[in-house]
Amino acid sequence: METSPMTTIISPKTGKRLPQFVDKKDIDTLFSYVEFPDTWNGQTDRLLLQILYNTGIRQAELIDLQERHIDTMNCTIKVFGKGSKERIIPVSNQLIAALQQYMDDKKKKGLGIGNIHLFVNEKDKKLYPKYVYNVSRKYLSLVTTIDKKSPHIFRHSFATHLTNNGADLNAVKELLGHSSLAATQVYTHNTIEKLKDIYKKAHPKA
């Protein structure tokens, strides 16, 4: 055949898969009711999960955090993302207090002497990706039934909860360290889904 009969056929659009995230109530359950072991690893696990959710940073960014990146006076954390791109993330007074306590306890235990990284295990070694993944999966399994239970889910949850609460998309973009707004816009779809749900439940004609 000289020409294909398929040239006039328009293929159907495939829907974009929305990123999974943890419900706010489940996050609250994790940090308010789940008990972490009263050990160095338990303290480390709780704090690293708090940082993942409160900042939306990537797993690699978390592992590479150093104590000097924590600005306790201004309540900010300096993060180095892809391509060593630097960004400053504001955090709460409560998280800063938890970070300060962790750093103080680390000194008392004689940890961090030969290691510049913020997070270290009980052998004073830098955390490795599999450790952070296993911690995330373990504790997320206690509070949610979503399929994916990885450190990146905290990043999705961070961005989704911000947009659901009316955060400016450009601000979310800067917090996540995205190079373009297109990468951040996927979280507006989750917001729209929430709006649809509210509309169906609240509107008399929905």
Protein Blocks (a to p, Z undefined) as FASTA:
>chain_A
ZZdfklmpccddddddddddddfklmmmmmmmpccdfbfklmmmmmmmmmmmmnopafkl
mmmpcfklpcfknopaddddehhiacdddddfklmmmmmmmmmmmmmnopaklocbfbdc
fkopacdfklmmmmmmmmmmmmpccfblcfklmmmmmmmmmmmnopafklmmmmnopabf
klmmmmmmmmmmmmmmmmmmmmmkZZ
